[in-house]
Amino acid sequence: MRRLRLAKVSPNVPLAVLDALSRSVLPLRAKGDLAGAEALLREALQAQREMLGNTHPSTHTSVNNLGLLRWAKGDLVSAEELLRE
């Protein structure tokens, strides 16, 4: 499987690209690759935090998605921490 890696996020990356990166975890999750989905979502979230900040709605959506993914993996403590952000 090919993974997308962001070496360094450019300040010129459009919001749509960051949102698409965040949504790209859906096929991995659907296939049951929760570890792969989590790694990609963590990467997308980091990029969103760097580019958009912690208060942007897209960042909030990714935090929520990561929390729900960790909940699905059974990591309830980590999931709760994220979902309370």
MIPA-895750 format. One record per residue (C-alpha): residue in three letters; x, y, z; residue number from 1; chain. Coordinates in steps of 0.05 Angstrom, whole numbers, plus 5000, padded with zeros to 4 digits. Layout:
BEGIN
SEBA; residuo; x; y; z; num; cadena
SEBA; ALA; X; Y; Z; NUM; A
...
end
This chain:
BEGIN
SEBA; residuo; x; y; z; num; cadena
SEBA; MET; 5000; 5000; 5000; 1; A
SEBA; ARG; 5024; 5069; 4983; 2; A
SEBA; ARG; 5025; 5121; 5038; 3; A
SEBA; LEU; 5024; 5195; 5030; 4; A
SEBA; ARG; 5078; 5230; 5069; 5; A
SEBA; LEU; 5083; 5304; 5080; 6; A
SEBA; ALA; 5156; 5321; 5090; 7; A
SEBA; LYS; 5141; 5394; 5101; 8; A
SEBA; VAL; 5076; 5429; 5091; 9; A
SEBA; SER; 5081; 5490; 5048; 10; A
SEBA; PRO; 5043; 5552; 5070; 11; A
SEBA; ASN; 5012; 5552; 5000; 12; A
SEBA; VAL; 4976; 5486; 5008; 13; A
SEBA; PRO; 4902; 5499; 4995; 14; A
SEBA; LEU; 4851; 5481; 5048; 15; A
SEBA; ALA; 4819; 5432; 5000; 16; A
SEBA; VAL; 4884; 5392; 4998; 17; A
SEBA; LEU; 4887; 5388; 5073; 18; A
SEBA; ASP; 4814; 5367; 5076; 19; A
SEBA; ALA; 4826; 5314; 5022; 20; A
SEBA; LEU; 4885; 5287; 5060; 21; A
SEBA; SER; 4842; 5281; 5122; 22; A
SEBA; ARG; 4787; 5245; 5084; 23; A
SEBA; SER; 4837; 5197; 5051; 24; A
SEBA; VAL; 4835; 5154; 5113; 25; A
SEBA; LEU; 4764; 5131; 5099; 26; A
SEBA; PRO; 4784; 5074; 5050; 27; A
SEBA; LEU; 4837; 5049; 5099; 28; A
SEBA; ARG; 4787; 5048; 5156; 29; A
SEBA; ALA; 4735; 5014; 5112; 30; A
SEBA; LYS; 4786; 4959; 5097; 31; A
SEBA; GLY; 4800; 4950; 5171; 32; A
SEBA; ASP; 4869; 4981; 5168; 33; A
SEBA; LEU; 4859; 5022; 5231; 34; A
SEBA; ALA; 4934; 5030; 5244; 35; A
SEBA; GLY; 4946; 5056; 5174; 36; A
SEBA; ALA; 4885; 5102; 5179; 37; A
SEBA; GLU; 4910; 5129; 5245; 38; A
SEBA; ALA; 4980; 5143; 5220; 39; A
SEBA; LEU; 4953; 5181; 5160; 40; A
SEBA; LEU; 4902; 5219; 5201; 41; A
SEBA; ARG; 4955; 5239; 5252; 42; A
SEBA; GLU; 4997; 5266; 5195; 43; A
SEBA; ALA; 4938; 5304; 5166; 44; A
SEBA; LEU; 4921; 5333; 5235; 45; A
SEBA; GLN; 4993; 5356; 5245; 46; A
SEBA; ALA; 4991; 5391; 5178; 47; A
SEBA; GLN; 4925; 5424; 5194; 48; A
SEBA; ARG; 4950; 5448; 5262; 49; A
SEBA; GLU; 5011; 5478; 5230; 50; A
SEBA; MET; 4974; 5511; 5173; 51; A
SEBA; LEU; 4906; 5528; 5203; 52; A
SEBA; GLY; 4917; 5528; 5278; 53; A
SEBA; ASN; 4880; 5491; 5332; 54; A
SEBA; THR; 4815; 5531; 5328; 55; A
SEBA; HIS; 4799; 5521; 5254; 56; A
SEBA; PRO; 4737; 5478; 5240; 57; A
SEBA; SER; 4776; 5431; 5195; 58; A
SEBA; THR; 4826; 5418; 5250; 59; A
SEBA; HIS; 4769; 5404; 5299; 60; A
SEBA; THR; 4739; 5354; 5250; 61; A
SEBA; SER; 4805; 5317; 5244; 62; A
SEBA; VAL; 4814; 5316; 5320; 63; A
SEBA; ASN; 4744; 5287; 5326; 64; A
SEBA; ASN; 4758; 5236; 5271; 65; A
SEBA; LEU; 4823; 5214; 5304; 66; A
SEBA; GLY; 4787; 5208; 5371; 67; A
SEBA; LEU; 4733; 5164; 5340; 68; A
SEBA; LEU; 4785; 5122; 5305; 69; A
SEBA; ARG; 4822; 5110; 5370; 70; A
SEBA; TRP; 4756; 5092; 5402; 71; A
SEBA; ALA; 4744; 5041; 5347; 72; A
SEBA; LYS; 4812; 5012; 5361; 73; A
SEBA; GLY; 4794; 5005; 5435; 74; A
SEBA; ASP; 4842; 5060; 5459; 75; A
SEBA; LEU; 4788; 5093; 5501; 76; A
SEBA; VAL; 4834; 5136; 5544; 77; A
SEBA; SER; 4868; 5168; 5484; 78; A
SEBA; ALA; 4802; 5175; 5448; 79; A
SEBA; GLU; 4771; 5211; 5507; 80; A
SEBA; GLU; 4830; 5259; 5512; 81; A
SEBA; LEU; 4822; 5278; 5439; 82; A
SEBA; LEU; 4747; 5283; 5441; 83; A
SEBA; ARG; 4751; 5330; 5500; 84; A
SEBA; GLU; 4797; 5378; 5463; 85; A
end
